[in-house]
Amino acid sequence: MSEHKVEEVKLKNGARGLLIDIPNATVMNFHFHFRAGSCYVKDKEIYETAHLMEHMAFGSNSKYRSEADFQAEFEKNGAINDAYTSDQSMLYVTECADFEWDRILDMQELTICHPRFIEEELESEKGNVRSELTGYLNERNRLVWTRIRQMTMPSFLSLRQRLQTINNIKVTDIRAHHKRTHTSDNMRFVIAGNLMGRKSEIKRKLEEWPLKRGERFKAPDADIYSFSSPALIRRKESANLSFGFSFFIPRSLDQKETDAMGILNHILTGTLHSGILGEARKKGLAYVMGSECYVNHDNTSWDFGGDVNKEYMDALFDIVVKKIQDIADGKLSEKHLEAAKNYALGRHQMGAQTVGQISDFYNTAYFSEDKILDYKNVPKRIAGVDVDTIKRIVREFIKENRIAFAGVMNGERKELDSIYAKFSKLNVK
C-alpha cells in the first residue's frame, strides 16, 4: 500500500490539489479544504457561523430536501462523510468503495456547491452546537488549550463567549459566509485511490463545479508577545492540575529542524521510558504527559500538556525544567538519539497501510502551506537528525523566553505562579 505516486494539479478555475495514485486500492479518499474557519467570519458577534455551517454541510441541497434523504442516498453502499471546522479551516472528508467513486464525487459537489441552508435546519443545529460546546466546558484539557490559544490569537473566543454568539446568527449569515469563503481559488483538495485512467475525469468534474472565483485567504498572524504570566482557570471540582504550556519562537522551523523536534519530543515524552514522562511515571508523579512541535507561517510553538496531582506539581516541573536544560547543555546521548530515530522509522513504515493514512501524510502540509512532502525521503530525513540541531533549537526556544502557560485547578494563582517561575531557571550558557 505504501507504493504510490503524487501529482499536483492546478485547475483552470484556480483550485489546486494533489492526486495520489495508489495501485490496486479498493477505496477512494477525498479531502476538500477551504480557509473558511471562525477567524474568517465577518463579525465576532456571529463567531459560530463557520461552525454552524459545518454542521449544516450535509443538509438540504439543490437535489435532496433534507439531511436524512441526502445521507440515505450517500451511505447506501457504505460510503462515509464528515466535516470539520477550526479557527482557520473547514474540511470535508469522504471515503467510499472504489466502484462508486464518481457517484460520491458528484454528491460531494452537492455538499460543497449547492447547499440550501434552510431555517429549520439552522435552528436544529444551533441546539446541537450549544450541546457540543457545553460538553467541552467539562473537558479540562480543552479549556487549557483554548486559553493558550486566546493568549496568542486575540480574535479567538472562549467556549462561553462562543456560546453567546449562537443566537445572533441568521441563515443569511451562513449563506454569506459560504459565498465568500467557498470559492474555487480558496479550495485545496487531496484525492487518493486507484486513479489509473481517472485523473482527467476527476479534473474535468472539479473544473465544472460552479464555484465563483475569489481569493485564497491568508493565515492569520499570531501575537506571541503579549503574555508574561500564567492563566488560571478555577474549577472547584478539579482535584488535580490539568496544564499546558508552549514555548514560542517568532519564525517557522525548516524541515530539518521540524524533524529534529519530532525526534526530541519522542525522547522526552514519547514512551514510558522517555526522559520526562518515563521519569515522572517511575516516581509516580504523572500518569500522562505529551509534547508536540507546531510550525506556523509566522512562528513555531513547542507544546507540552498533561495532568498532575497538586502535591506532585513541584517535583514534576523540576523534572521538566531539568530535562529541557540538559538538552540545551548538550546532554543528549547518541544512543538515545539513535533509538528514537529507529522508532520514528518504524512508525513511518507502519503509517502507510491504508489509503486514508497515505492521504493524511500529505494533507496538513499541503492545506496549510501548499507544501508537498516527499514520502520516500522521510527515512533519509530521519537519519539526518543530529544532536547539534536539537540542541541549537532548544537553546533558541529558551533564549526567546516566550512561554504561555495555562492550568485548570481548584487553587490559588500563587500556586501556578510558583510553577511558572521554575522556567526562569532555564538558561543558555
N, C-alpha and C positions, 0 to 999 in steps of 0.2 A: 504493500500500500504506500510505502514511503516514496516510491518512484513516481515522479510527476513532473510536468512542465508548466511553467508560468509565463503568461503573456499579458503585458499591459496594453489595453486598448483605449484610445481616445476617440469618442464618438463625435459625430458632426454637430450634435446638439450641446456639446460642452461637457457631457458626463464622462467620467473616467472610471476604469475598473480593471480588475485582474481576472483573467480566465485561467483556471487551473485544471489542466487535463490530467486525469488520473485513470490510466487504462484499466479496463475491467471493473471499474467501480459500479456498484449496483444502486447507489443513491446519488441524488444531486442535492447540493447545499447552496443556498442563496443568502447573501448578506447585502442589504441596501442601507447606506448610511447617509444621513443629512446632518449638517450642523444646524440643528433646529431645537436644541435643548432650552432649558429655562433661562439661561443667560441671554438668549436672543429674543425673549418676549419683550414687546414694546414698552410695557409698564410694569413696575414691581407690584402694583396693586392687583394685577392679574397674573401673578407669577406662575401659578399652577396650570396655565393654559397649555403649555407643551406636554405636561404630564397627562392632563385630561385628553389631549389629542391622541396620545399614545394609547390610552385606554379605549378610545373610540375607533382605533385603527381598523379593526375587523368588523365594524358595524355595518350599517346600511350604506350601500353604494349604488351606482347607476344601474346595476343589474339585479341586486338582491335587496329586498326591502328590510331585512333585519339581520342582526348578527347571527341568530340561530340558523336562518336559511343559508347564509354565506358559509358558516362553519360546517354545516351538514354536507354541503357540496365539496368544500375544500378537503375535508377529512375522510371522505368516503373510501379512499384507497390507502389510508394510513398516514397521509402527509401531516406534518405538524408545522405550526407557525407561532411566532411570538414577536413582541416588540418591546424595546427598552428605551428609557429616557434617562439622561443625566443632565447636569447643568449645561453641557455643550452639545450632546449628541442625541439623535433619535435613530434607532437601529431596528430594521425589520429583518427577522431571521426565519428562514423556511428550509425544511428538508423534506424530500419526497423520494419515492421509488423512481428508479431510472426511467421506467416505461411511461411515466406521466409528467415528465419534466416540463414539456411545453404547455400542458394544461395548467399546471401550477404557476408557471411564469405568467401566463395570461391572467390568472386570478390575483397574482401579486400586483399586476398592473391596476386592477380594480381597487385594491387596498391603497396604493400609493397615489394614483392619479384621479380616481373617481369617487372619493368618499362624499357622502351627503351631509354628515354631521347634523343630525336632527335633534330637536329639542328634547324629545323623550329619552333618547339615549344619553344626552348630556346630563340630565337630571339623575339618571340611574348611576352614571359613572362618578358624579360628584359624591354620591354616597359611598361608592367603593373606594374612591381616593381618600375620603375622610377616614374610612376604616383602616386603610393601609397606613396612612401617616400616623394615626393614633396608635396603631400597633407598634410602629417604630419608636414611639416615645418610651416604650418598655425595653428597648434594646440599648443597653448602656454603651456598647462599643460604637453603635451608630451615632449616639449622642456625642461621643468623644470626637469622632472624625468630622461630624457636621460642624462642631465648634471650631476645630482646627481649620476647616475649610473657610469658615467665616473670617478667621483671622487673616487669611491670605487673599480672600476674594470678598471685598466689601458688599458686592451685589448679591452674595449668596445668603439666602434666608434660612432661619432656623425652622425646625419642624412646626413649631407653634405659629410662627409667622406665616408659613406656607398654608397652614390650615385656615388662617384668617382670610386668605385671598380667594378661597374657593367660591364663596357666594357672589363675588364680584364678576365672575366670568360668564359671558354670554356666548351663544352659538356664533354670533358674528365675530367674536374674538378668536374662536377656534378656527373659523374659516379664513380669517385674515392672516393668522399665523401660518396656516398651511400654505396659503397662496404665496406668502413672502419667502418662506423657507424651502418649500418643495419645488425647487426649480432644477432644471437639468444641469446647470453649472454647479449647483451645490450638492449634486449626487455623486457618491462613490459606491462601487459595488465590488464584491468578490464572489465569483461563481465557480464552484468546484464540483467535479464529477467526470464521467466519461464524456468528453467533449468532441470526440472524433466525428467529424462531419457535421458538427452542430454550431461551430463558432459563428459562422456567417449568419445563420438563422437567429442566434441569440443577439448579435449586434443589430441586425435588422429590426427585431422586435423592440429592443431598447431605444433605438433611434426614432421609432414611431410612437413611443409613449408621448402623450400630449401634455408634457410639462413645458412651461414657459421658460425662456432664458432668464438668467438672474445673475447672482454672484456667489462665489464660494466665500462664505463669511470667515473672517479672521478669528483665530482662537483668542480669547480674552487674556489680557495681561494679568499677572498676579502681583500682589503687594506683599513682599516679604520683608518689609522694613518697619512695619507699624506695631509689632508686638515685642514686649520685653518682660512679660510676667506670665505665669501660668493661669489658665482659666479653670475655675472650679464650678462644677455642676453638682449642686447639693441634692442628694436623694436620701431620705430618711431610711428607706428600705435597703440601702446599699451597705452591706456588711464589710465589703472589701473595696479596693480601689480598682476601677477599670480605667486604664490610661492609654494615652497615645502621645507620641512626641515626634517631631520632624526637624531634622537639620536641613538648612537650605543653603544653596549657593546660587548666585544670580547668573547662571549660564546653563546651557544644555551640555550634558556629557556626550562625548562621541561614542561610537560603537565599542571601541576597545575599552573605554572607561566604564561603559554600561555593563559589559561582560565581566569586568573585574569586580564591580559592586555586586553583581549577581552571585559570583563565587563567594565573596566575602559574607553576604547575608546567609548563605548556607553554612559557612564556617561558624558564624555567630549564633544563629537561631534555627538552623535547618533540621537538626536531628536531636535526639535525646543525649547525644554525646558532643553536641556543639558547645562553643565557648561560653555563651551567655545562658541559653536555655538549658544546656546539659548541666552546667554548674548549679543553676537555680534548682533544677529537678533533684540533683544529687543531695542538695542541702535542704530540700523540702520547702523551698521559698515560693515557687510559682509553678503552676501546672501547665500553662500555655504562655507563649510569647513568640512573636514573629517579627520579621523585618522585611522591607521591600525598598527598592530604589525606583523612583518615578522621574522620568525625563520629560519635561515640558518644553514648550517652544522658547520660553524665556527664563527658565530656572530648572533646578533639579532638587528633589526632596529625597531625603533618606529617612524613612518612616519606621517607627517601632511601636508595637502595641501589645497589650496583654492585660492580665488581671493578677492582683496580689493582695493577700490579706494585709490589713493595716500594720499589724505587728511585725511584718516582714519587709515593709517598704524600704527602710533604710538599707537593709542587707542586700536586697535585690538591686537597688540602684547603685550601691557601691560596686557590685559586680559589673553592671552595665558600664559605668564610667571607667573602671579598671581595664576591662577588655577592649574598649574603644581606644583608650590611651596606649595600651600595649600595641595595638595595630599601628597607631601613629608613631610609636617609637621603634617600629620595625621588628617587633617580636612576633612575627608570623613565620612558622617553620615551613620549609619546602615540603615536608612530609604531609602536613595538614593541607597545604595548598593542592598537592597532587591528589590527595584523597577526595577533596571537594571537586576537582576537575573531572575525575573519573565518575563521580556521582552525576555531575551535570551532563556528561557524555551519555551515560546510561539513560537518564531521563529524556534526553533529546531523542535517542533512538526508540524509546518506548512511546514517544509522543506523536507518532505518525501512523497509528494503526487504523484510523477511521478517516473518512472524508471530512468530517467535522473538525477533527484535530488538525488536519493539514490546513484547512481553511483558517482555523484560529491562529495558526502560526503566523499568518500574513496580515490578519485583519487589523490589529491595533496600530502597527506602524504605518500601514497604508492609509487607514482612515484618519489618523492624527497628523501625519506628515507627508502623505503621498510617497512614502518610502517603501521600496520593495526589498524585503530581506532575502538573503541567499541561503536557502536551506542547506545546500551541500557544503557551504563554507563554515557552518557552525562548529564542526569538530576542530577545524583549524583555528577559529576564534577562541574556542575554549582552551586549546593547547597554548595559545599566545598570552594568556593571562599570567601576569608576573607579580611578585611581591612588591616591587618598586612602584608599579602603577597603583596598586591598592593603597599602599602607604601614602603616596602623594595625594590621592583624592580624599582620604580620611583627614589628612592634615589640612586640606583646603576647607573641608566642612568645619573643622574645629576653628581654624583661623577666622572664618567668616562669622562665626558665633551668632547665628540667627536660628534660634530654637523655639519652635511653637510647641506648647505643652498644654494638654487638657486632661482633666480627670473627673470621673463621676464617683462620689463617695458621700457618706454621712460623716462630715468632719468640718474642720476649720481651714480657712485659706492658709494659715501659717504652716499647716502640715504639708500642703502642696508646695508652698514656698521653700520649705527646707529641702524637699526632694529636688526641686528645680535648681536650687543653689549648688547642688553637687556637680552640675555641669560646668560650673566656673572653675573646677579643678582641672578640666581638660586644657592642655597647653601644647603649643608647638615649640619645642626647644631649638 
